[in-house]
Amino acid sequence: MKKINAIIVMLLLSLILASFSYITNSKQDPMIIRHDKDEAEFIKLAERFEKYMCHLNLPDCEGTIIADQWAITAAHCAIGIAEKFNNGLKHFVIVNNEEIEVDKVIMYKEWDDIQKNPSNYNDMTPLNDIALVHLKTKPIGALQAKLYVDEDEVDKLIYMVGKGDIGTGLTGVKGNDGKQRGATNRIETAKGKWLTWTFDHPDTKSKYLTEYEGISGPGDSGGPAFIVKDDTVYLAGISSWQDTKDGPEGLYGVVENYARVSHFIKWIQEEMSGTDSKSEPMLRVEPKANAIDDRPKAIDINPNALNQYVGDYKLKETTIKIYTEENGTKLYLFVADQQPYELVPTAKHQFTFKLSNEYKVEFKNLKNGVFKELIATQPEGTYTAIRK
């Protein structure tokens, strides 16, 4: 789980991230890779597993498709969806580039202890950090990972995938570029509810060092640890927390802790089949009957018109970069050390963050075919950035 750092004054994102402060603690789960490999190789590695992924469409967190209408993630991620349900809102995840509505989340028994006693959060041992997400419709073109049921995980090679923060074992966490990466490691312990492995330096003599050595990054919580056997992809673990040994996050030597799927296999199967009568009802959360779809309502816009917004804008010491992707059809906002955020056109020269309609961008002062001002609006105020 991650420690959350808000950008001073700007990034429209600060309050989004702060709203998830209940999962803040000193142990993080930094996609960090070994320093002596080309990062393009880690990006290529992730492509193999993309269709198994369920991006939870929150400020952070991932999941894995495991059945026609089921995904699995960490409980500390699912609680963000449950909170939206309790606030009368709908929630949509992204699978194979398609937005799909969630109609139920189920957190493992006793997970609510963390809500009742947040002061105990740093003691990770008693947590059951696992949850199921039920989708209203079956994802098109998605692939399903099989659940790893055997208890022989030790020494197995695992593949991690996610779009979380990046860096290397030498530098630690260095921000986010929105790209999905994969990494490998080898399971060292499999005890009770946890799988663990260490981020080994390339010069180490450890038998656990792997070719694409890495660990998950902030934003990758709930993401998968896959085992591939006979060309079949199995889900063995779910990203939960990282022990930094009281040092900086994301450096060589930190230890990953993933929820162990084989330990929870009976619960998973019973919940998906609807036969677990012992689970506490309070841990099953569904959207209210009159739940609101609060996604930004997009208007049609000629893609050629997006070029007039593209550029770098200065807000005090912060540079806000506006650029296009997907052949110039989508507009993005980027600030250093943060992931790119897609902007949805909602009015003339006005855009809303796709992640939340509380964060808006308006462009003003058109001169010579480009806008000179960017007006950023968020709940705490409005700020003006000037084109560089």
Secondary structure, DSSP 8 states (H G I E B T S, - for coil): -------SS--TTHHHHHTTGGG--S-----EE-TTS-HHHHHHHHHTTGGGEEE--SSS-EEEEEETTEEEE-HHHHHHHHHHHHTTB--EEEETTEEEEEEEEEE-TTTTHHHH-GGGTT--TT----EEEEESS--SS----EE---S--TT-EEEEEE----EETTTEE----S--EEEEEE--EEETTEEEEE---TT---TT--TTBEE--TT-TT-EEEEEETTEEEEEEEEEEEE-TTS-TTSTT-EEEEEEGGGGHHHHHHHHHT---SS-GGGEE---TT-B--S-------GGGGGGT-EEEEETTEEEEEEEETTTTEEEEEETTS--EEEEEEETTEEEETT-TT-EEEEEEEETTEEEEEEEEETTEEEEEEE-
